[in-house]
Amino acid sequence: MGRSILSIIFGSQSPAADDLPAFAPVVEAPAAPARVETEEERAERERLETLYKEEGRIEVDAPHPTNEHGRWFVPGVGKTEWFKDIEAGPELVVVPAGRFLQGAPNDEPQREAWEVGAESPQHETTIPKPFAIGRAAVTRGEFKAFVAATGHDAGTLRNQSFPQDDSHPIVGVSWRDATAYVEWLSKITRKQYRLPSEAEWEYAARAGTTTPFWWGASITPEQANYDGTHVYEGGGEAGVHRNGTVPVLEFEANPWGLYQVHGNVSEWCADQWHRGYWEKKDHLKASGGPQVNGNSGHVLRGGSWGDGPQFLRAASRSRLYGDIRLGYYGFRVARSIA
């Protein structure tokens, strides 16, 4: 059976640190002078707004959109529409509001492989508003920009035991490092960046599906980056163990446009650890917000390149203390939009 990275003892980390590139300081652009629109422009704007709303689009204050409708996005079509707030920042997709069953059903193979009770009981959780979430995990290049702009501990950019470039996820960052990054993004963009709650994370990872993995009930190393020498009991086959990360946009994105929600890097969430959902408050089930006031570290989701396939399931949960840095853990960001 594949082992969880948290269940084995690690060797020493490489102490070498990369030389930081000479990034230009990331600063807010000065506000442009206000311009009064003409009657014709106003009429056209109102016509388009009516049309976009009829299409189910919502307006997002997004300075760098990629879709042809500018700041108007259809939640849940992140495979073709995404945005970012600064050039050096992460790309985000818009996730719709909705409800889902959080946790694993009793008959899911290898459920609660990390800790008995951790994925129970399965319960309905509501995500009351659309929100934005990282299209992928934060990359090494994106995190370098943060370190260069703030002077944050450059030890977070130390070399790993495997090769990485700027398209790979940042790893070896603690929950505190991840929190510092989203606080920096919030400050320079004047938007509400944060780590996703684990409810938001699982909702976005599932993207409307109910199987252990968004594509179905089985898994192979052709679909995700994990220790492929182990076979998932629910189905699949053995294959390669890559022994390190791969670029964040490898493999297919899920239906809402999120890459690598299964494997490559375990992702920090906002929540403090609670063993399961037995005492989860009703207001959190109704809001999708993070569980707080735990005392055993912070939640990690998604599984990493070093984990067995059972730890990549959408319902799988693990934990680590917030000041620990290891080469299996990174994060993706979330942002409020309404």
C-alpha positions as CSV (number, residue, x, y, z in Angstrom):
1,M,0.0,0.0,0.0
2,G,1.3,3.5,-0.8
3,R,2.5,5.4,2.2
4,S,1.7,8.9,3.1
5,I,4.6,11.3,3.1
6,L,3.6,12.3,6.7
7,S,4.1,8.7,7.8
8,I,7.8,8.4,7.0
9,I,11.0,10.2,8.2
10,F,12.7,12.5,5.7
11,G,16.3,13.0,5.0
12,S,17.9,16.4,5.2
13,Q,16.8,19.3,2.9
14,S,19.3,20.8,0.5
15,P,20.6,23.9,2.2
16,A,21.5,25.7,-1.1
17,A,19.4,28.8,-2.0
18,D,18.8,30.1,-5.5
19,D,20.1,33.6,-6.3
20,L,17.1,35.8,-6.6
21,P,16.5,37.4,-10.1
22,A,16.4,41.1,-10.4
23,F,12.7,41.6,-10.4
24,A,11.4,45.1,-10.8
25,P,9.5,46.1,-7.7
26,V,5.8,45.2,-7.8
27,V,3.9,48.4,-7.2
28,E,0.4,49.6,-7.6
29,A,-0.3,51.5,-10.8
30,P,-1.4,55.1,-10.3
31,A,-5.1,55.6,-10.8
32,A,-6.0,56.9,-14.3
33,P,-7.9,60.2,-14.5
34,A,-11.6,59.7,-14.5
35,R,-13.2,59.9,-17.9
36,V,-16.9,60.7,-18.5
37,E,-18.5,58.3,-20.9
38,T,-20.7,59.5,-23.7
39,E,-24.4,58.7,-24.0
40,E,-23.6,56.3,-26.8
41,E,-21.0,54.5,-24.7
42,R,-23.3,54.3,-21.8
43,A,-26.1,52.8,-23.9
44,E,-23.7,50.2,-25.4
45,R,-22.3,49.3,-21.9
46,E,-25.8,48.8,-20.5
47,R,-26.7,46.7,-23.5
48,L,-23.7,44.4,-23.0
49,E,-24.3,44.2,-19.3
50,T,-27.8,43.0,-19.9
51,L,-26.7,40.5,-22.5
52,Y,-23.9,39.2,-20.2
53,K,-26.2,38.8,-17.3
54,E,-28.7,36.8,-19.4
55,E,-25.7,34.5,-20.3
56,G,-25.1,33.9,-16.6
57,R,-22.0,36.0,-16.5
58,I,-20.8,38.0,-13.4
59,E,-18.6,41.0,-13.4
60,V,-15.2,40.6,-11.8
61,D,-12.8,43.4,-11.1
62,A,-10.0,41.7,-13.0
63,P,-7.3,43.9,-14.6
64,H,-5.8,41.1,-16.7
65,P,-8.6,38.9,-18.1
66,T,-8.0,36.4,-20.8
67,N,-11.6,35.9,-22.0
68,E,-13.1,37.9,-24.9
69,H,-15.8,39.4,-22.7
70,G,-13.3,41.3,-20.5
71,R,-14.4,41.5,-16.9
72,W,-17.5,39.3,-17.4
73,F,-17.1,35.6,-16.5
74,V,-19.3,32.6,-16.5
75,P,-18.6,30.7,-13.3
76,G,-17.3,27.2,-13.9
77,V,-15.8,27.7,-17.4
78,G,-12.2,28.1,-16.2
79,K,-10.9,26.0,-19.1
80,T,-11.4,28.9,-21.4
81,E,-11.7,32.0,-19.1
82,W,-9.3,33.1,-16.3
83,F,-7.6,36.2,-15.0
84,K,-5.0,37.6,-12.8
85,D,-4.6,40.8,-10.9
86,I,-0.9,41.6,-11.4
87,E,1.4,40.4,-14.1
88,A,3.6,38.5,-11.6
89,G,0.7,37.0,-9.8
90,P,-1.2,33.7,-10.1
91,E,-4.0,33.0,-12.7
92,L,-7.5,32.4,-11.2
93,V,-10.7,30.9,-12.4
94,V,-14.2,31.7,-11.2
95,V,-16.1,29.0,-9.4
96,P,-19.9,29.0,-9.1
97,A,-21.9,29.0,-6.0
98,G,-23.5,25.6,-5.1
99,R,-23.8,22.7,-2.8
100,F,-21.9,19.4,-2.6
101,L,-21.4,16.4,-0.3
102,Q,-18.1,16.9,1.5
103,G,-16.2,13.9,2.8
104,A,-16.0,10.3,1.6
105,P,-18.9,7.9,1.2
106,N,-18.6,4.8,3.4
107,D,-18.0,2.5,0.4
108,E,-15.1,4.5,-1.2
109,P,-12.0,2.3,-1.5
110,Q,-9.1,3.3,0.9
111,R,-11.1,6.1,2.5
112,E,-9.6,7.6,5.6
113,A,-6.2,6.0,4.7
114,W,-4.4,8.8,6.6
115,E,-6.5,8.7,9.8
116,V,-9.6,6.9,10.8
117,G,-12.5,9.3,11.1
118,A,-10.8,12.1,9.1
119,E,-13.3,12.0,6.2
120,S,-16.5,11.4,8.2
121,P,-19.3,12.0,8.3
122,Q,-20.1,12.9,4.7
123,H,-22.3,16.0,4.8
124,E,-23.8,18.7,2.6
125,T,-21.9,21.9,2.5
126,T,-23.0,25.1,0.8
127,I,-20.8,27.5,-1.1
128,P,-23.1,30.5,-1.1
129,K,-21.3,32.8,-3.5
130,P,-19.0,32.5,-6.5
131,F,-15.3,32.9,-5.7
132,A,-12.0,32.8,-7.5
133,I,-9.4,30.1,-7.0
134,G,-6.0,29.5,-8.4
135,R,-6.0,27.8,-11.8
136,A,-2.9,26.0,-10.5
137,A,-0.7,25.9,-7.4
138,V,1.4,29.0,-7.0
139,T,4.6,28.5,-9.0
140,R,8.2,29.0,-8.1
141,G,8.4,32.0,-10.4
142,E,5.3,33.6,-8.8
143,F,6.7,33.1,-5.3
144,K,10.1,34.5,-6.3
145,A,8.4,37.8,-7.2
146,F,7.0,37.9,-3.7
147,V,10.3,37.2,-2.1
148,A,12.0,39.8,-4.3
149,A,9.4,42.4,-3.5
150,T,9.2,41.9,0.3
151,G,12.4,40.4,1.4
152,H,10.6,37.3,2.7
153,D,12.9,34.5,3.8
154,A,14.8,33.4,0.7
155,G,15.3,30.0,2.3
156,T,11.9,29.2,0.9
157,L,13.6,29.1,-2.5
158,R,16.3,26.6,-1.5
159,N,17.1,23.9,-4.0
160,Q,15.1,20.7,-3.7
161,S,16.4,17.1,-4.3
162,F,14.8,17.2,-7.7
163,P,15.1,19.7,-10.6
164,Q,12.6,22.6,-10.7
165,D,12.1,25.7,-12.9
166,D,9.8,28.6,-12.5
167,S,6.9,26.7,-14.0
168,H,6.9,24.1,-11.2
169,P,5.0,24.6,-8.0
170,I,6.7,26.3,-5.1
171,V,7.4,23.7,-2.4
172,G,9.2,23.7,0.9
173,V,6.9,26.5,2.1
174,S,5.1,26.5,5.4
175,W,1.5,27.5,6.1
176,R,2.9,30.7,7.5
177,D,4.8,31.4,4.3
178,A,1.7,30.7,2.3
179,T,-0.3,33.1,4.5
180,A,2.3,35.8,4.1
181,Y,2.1,35.4,0.3
182,V,-1.7,35.9,0.2
183,E,-1.5,38.9,2.6
184,W,1.0,40.5,0.2
185,L,-1.3,39.9,-2.8
186,S,-4.2,41.4,-0.8
187,K,-2.1,44.5,0.0
188,I,-0.8,45.2,-3.5
189,T,-4.0,44.4,-5.4
190,R,-6.5,45.7,-2.9
191,K,-8.4,42.5,-3.4
192,Q,-9.3,39.9,-0.7
193,Y,-6.8,37.1,-1.2
194,R,-6.6,34.1,1.2
195,L,-6.0,30.5,1.4
196,P,-9.1,28.5,0.4
197,S,-11.0,26.8,3.2
198,E,-10.9,23.0,2.8
199,A,-14.6,23.0,2.0
200,E,-13.9,25.5,-0.9
201,W,-10.9,23.4,-1.9
202,E,-12.8,20.1,-2.1
203,Y,-15.8,21.8,-3.9
204,A,-13.5,23.2,-6.5
205,A,-11.5,20.0,-6.9
206,R,-14.6,17.9,-7.4
207,A,-16.1,20.4,-9.9
208,G,-19.5,18.9,-9.7
209,T,-18.3,15.3,-9.6
210,T,-18.8,12.7,-6.8
211,T,-16.1,10.1,-7.6
212,P,-12.7,9.8,-5.7
213,F,-11.0,11.7,-8.6
214,W,-12.7,14.3,-10.8
215,W,-12.3,12.0,-13.9
216,G,-13.7,8.9,-12.2
217,A,-13.0,6.1,-9.7
218,S,-9.6,4.9,-10.9
219,I,-6.2,6.5,-11.4
220,T,-2.9,5.9,-13.2
221,P,0.3,7.9,-13.4
222,E,-0.8,9.1,-16.9
223,Q,-3.4,11.3,-15.1
224,A,-1.5,12.7,-12.1
225,N,1.9,12.9,-10.5
226,Y,2.2,10.6,-7.5
227,D,4.1,7.4,-6.4
228,G,2.8,5.3,-9.3
229,T,4.5,2.2,-8.1
230,H,1.3,1.6,-6.0
231,V,-2.1,0.8,-7.4
232,Y,-5.3,2.3,-6.1
233,E,-7.7,-0.4,-4.8
234,G,-10.6,1.3,-6.6
235,G,-9.0,0.8,-10.0
236,G,-6.0,1.7,-12.1
237,E,-2.6,0.4,-12.8
238,A,1.0,0.9,-11.6
239,G,3.5,3.1,-13.5
240,V,6.2,5.6,-13.1
241,H,7.2,7.4,-9.9
242,R,8.6,10.7,-11.0
243,N,10.3,11.5,-7.7
244,G,9.7,15.2,-7.9
245,T,7.3,17.9,-9.1
246,V,6.2,18.6,-12.7
247,P,5.1,21.9,-14.2
248,V,1.8,23.1,-12.8
249,L,-0.1,23.0,-16.1
250,E,0.7,19.4,-17.0
251,F,-2.1,16.9,-17.2
252,E,-5.7,17.8,-18.0
253,A,-7.6,20.4,-16.0
254,N,-10.8,19.5,-14.2
255,P,-14.2,20.6,-15.6
256,W,-13.9,24.0,-13.9
257,G,-10.4,24.6,-15.2
258,L,-8.3,23.7,-12.1
259,Y,-5.0,21.9,-12.7
260,Q,-3.5,19.1,-10.6
261,V,-6.0,19.0,-7.7
262,H,-4.8,15.4,-7.4
263,G,-1.1,15.0,-6.8
264,N,2.1,16.9,-7.6
265,V,2.0,19.1,-4.5
266,S,-0.1,18.9,-1.3
267,E,-1.9,22.2,-0.7
268,W,-2.2,24.2,2.4
269,C,-5.8,25.3,3.3
270,A,-6.9,28.0,5.8
271,D,-8.4,25.5,8.3
272,Q,-6.9,24.3,11.5
273,W,-7.1,20.5,11.9
274,H,-10.2,18.8,13.3
275,R,-10.1,15.0,13.2
276,G,-13.4,14.8,11.2
277,Y,-16.6,16.6,10.6
278,W,-18.5,15.3,13.7
279,E,-18.5,18.7,15.4
280,K,-18.6,20.9,12.4
281,K,-20.8,23.9,13.1
282,D,-24.0,24.5,11.1
283,H,-22.8,28.0,10.1
284,L,-19.7,26.5,8.5
285,K,-21.8,23.9,6.6
286,A,-23.9,26.9,5.3
287,S,-20.9,29.2,4.5
288,G,-18.1,26.9,3.4
289,G,-15.8,28.7,5.7
290,P,-12.7,27.3,7.4
291,Q,-12.7,25.4,10.7
292,V,-10.7,27.2,13.3
293,N,-9.6,26.8,16.9
294,G,-8.0,23.4,16.3
295,N,-4.7,22.5,18.0
296,S,-3.0,19.9,15.8
297,G,-1.8,21.9,12.8
298,H,-3.3,23.0,9.5
299,V,-5.1,21.0,6.8
300,L,-3.4,19.8,3.6
301,R,-5.3,18.6,0.6
302,G,-4.7,16.9,-2.8
303,G,-1.7,14.6,-2.1
304,S,1.8,15.1,-3.5
305,W,4.3,13.5,-5.9
306,G,5.6,11.3,-3.1
307,D,2.2,9.9,-1.9
308,G,0.3,6.8,-2.8
309,P,-2.8,7.2,-4.9
310,Q,-5.3,6.8,-2.0
311,F,-4.0,10.1,-0.6
312,L,-4.9,11.9,-3.8
313,R,-8.6,11.4,-3.5
314,A,-10.8,14.5,-3.4
315,A,-12.0,13.7,0.2
316,S,-8.5,12.8,1.5
317,R,-7.2,15.1,4.4
318,S,-3.9,15.3,6.2
319,R,-2.3,17.9,8.5
320,L,1.0,19.5,9.4
321,Y,2.1,22.1,11.8
322,G,2.1,25.6,10.3
323,D,5.8,26.4,10.6
324,I,7.2,23.2,8.9
325,R,8.7,23.4,5.4
326,L,9.1,20.2,3.3
327,G,9.4,19.6,-0.4
328,Y,6.0,18.0,-0.8
329,Y,3.9,21.0,0.3
330,G,2.7,24.1,-1.5
331,F,-0.5,26.0,-2.0
332,R,-3.0,27.7,-4.3
333,V,-4.8,30.9,-3.6
334,A,-8.4,31.9,-3.3
335,R,-10.0,35.4,-3.8
336,S,-13.3,36.8,-2.9
337,I,-15.2,38.4,-5.8
338,A,-18.6,39.2,-4.4
